[in-house]
Amino acid sequence: MSMRYLLAFLLTALPAAADLTIVSPGFTPSQVDPEGALIEPWGKVRLCLHEPAGAKPPVQRYTESAVPEVDTVTRAGDITLSQSAYRAPIFPSGVDLIIAGLQNHGKEAAQAGLTLEVPENMLVGRRLGTVDGRAVLALPKEVEPIRKERAWGCTGGVTPLPGWASPSVPCDPAFKNIRAGMGGVPIVYAFAVPKGEKRTLALGFCESYHPKAGIRPLLVEVEGAEAQEIDPVAKWGQHVPGCVLFNGADADGDGKITASVRPGPKAQDVNPILNAVWVFPAGFGVDEAALIQGGLNAQAERFVDVGGEGDQLLYEPGSLRYSLTVEPNKKVVLLFLVAGPDTQAVPNPETMSWTAESLCQAALDVAKGWE
């Protein structure tokens, strides 16, 4: 099976008229429509060129070999978008892939525009798209999509768990809810501020799963401030809410202050947690006892009940757009992972070691083993 783009053949092939099937041995198949969109039980994902009016109709080739593959090609001007869709055996049940190649056939560098169409109910963070809380789409880590950002929010990839914690003392209801970075994914929030300005941030925690210290230490970072490593059980006790304070700043001048929670270097449980965030004016004198009780919520510029009601992603919903510069006679390759009918969740591209080449080889190896 060839995972490259058989351009000369594809551009002379007839347009496909029906959905085509991709599958891995022993699992439920997925469908690819005539425009190259992957059709899954949770919705449809389609990658296309920005310039539909100037683009020629997509043409497809279906390879029904050991690893069924659908290749789709669209051309607009000097730019060709080639897509290969097939199933790769990422443990435990595989994922569907779209390997997209942008080729410039001109003599000068060209700007290529892509649109990734996603379901209306999908929430897309920095690298992961979720439907009903399940990660079903992984975006390429080499490029950033162009999209609107809210004034504050989570960059995504982490799981909201309302009611997860059981505080043993009176406190703000936010300490009952968390986001969790399953598999070690960092929990990251961004807050818009005037460029270069400072703020005082407080991050709240309540560990209700582990009874002993040393299991889930956390590395807490706020832009413009020194990082702090904390162990909520050692610092406050199981089921006891607490907070850590930072004098943060927009250190890079991008108009945002970011706050993140990652697993500590010696963590046995690598799933970080976070219950609440407060953003106050710079130099605000925080009474920690009053903060934990919820008495300072009204004085905060931002108060986030993390994982609870009113929490939100940083990014506005909707389709994603990409703009890439492609040099003459060069190709830019992008990898999208899509959850198939049997996939529990797609891996996070920020932490996975898979590449387009290694996924292709793994698919071939599994197919040979099955035969």
C-alpha positions, 0 to 999 in steps of 0.5 A: 500500500502506498501512503504517498499521494499518487497525483498523476493518477488521481487527477485523471480519475473519475469523481467518486459517487458513493461513500468508501470504507476504511477498516482495521481487522476485527473492528467496525469500519468507517466511511469516507465520503466523495469529498474526503470527509470522514464519517463517524458515529459522532459526526463528520470531519472534512478538510478542504481548500479555502477556495471552493469556487476555484477548486476542481471537483475532488477525485478519489482512488480506493486501495482495497489492499491489506490496509484499505485506503482512500486517497482524495485530491482537490486542486485550486490554481497551483495548490493541490490538496491530497488526502489519505484516509485509513485506519491505524492500530493505535492501542487499544482499538485504533484511530482513523487518520487523515494525512493531508499534503499541500503541494505547490506546483508553481514557480513562486511561494504560495499561500495555501488556505485550509478549512477543517469542518467539524460538527456543531457540537464539537468543542475544539481546544488547542490540540483536541476536539471533544464531543460529549467529553470524549476526545475525538479529534487531534490536530497537527502540532506543527501549525496553529489554526486561525480562530477567535478567542474568548477573553478567558478560558481553558485551552482544552484537552482536559476533562471536566469532572463536576462533583468529583471532590468532597470538601470536608470543611465549609468552602466555596462550591467550586472546590467540589468540581475539577478539570483533570489532565488525564494521562499527564495532559497539562491544565492550561487557562489563559486570561486576556489583559492589556499587554505587559500588565500584571495580575495577582492569581490564586489557584484552588485545589482539593484532593479527594482521591488520594489519602496519602501525600506523595502520590499526586504532587503538582507543578503550578505555573503562572506566567511572569512568576516563579513556579511552585511545586505543591502536594495538596494532601501534604499541604492541607490534607485529603478533602481539605481545600487550599490555594496558592498565590502568584504575582503574574504578568504578561511576560511575553507581551501577547495580551494574555496571562497563562496559568497551568497545572502539570504533574510534579516530577515525582508524581505517581498519579500523573493526572493533574487536577485544578478546582478554581482560579481567581484573577485579581488586580496586581498587588491585591491583598488576598485573605486566603481564608476568605478566598476559600469561603468564596468571600472574594469572588465578587472582587475578582476580575475573573473567577473560574469554577473549573469544571463547573457551571460557567467554565469555558474553552478559550476558543470560539466554536466552529470550523478551523482555518489554516493558512500555510506558505508552501514553497515552489515544488514543495509539500507540507504534510499535516496529520489529523487523528479521528476517533473511529467507531471503536476508538475510546479517545484519540491520543494527545498530539502534544505528548504522543510519539506517533508520526505519519510514517510510524503509523503507516508502518504499524498499519502495514505490520498489523495487516501482515500479522492478521494475514 
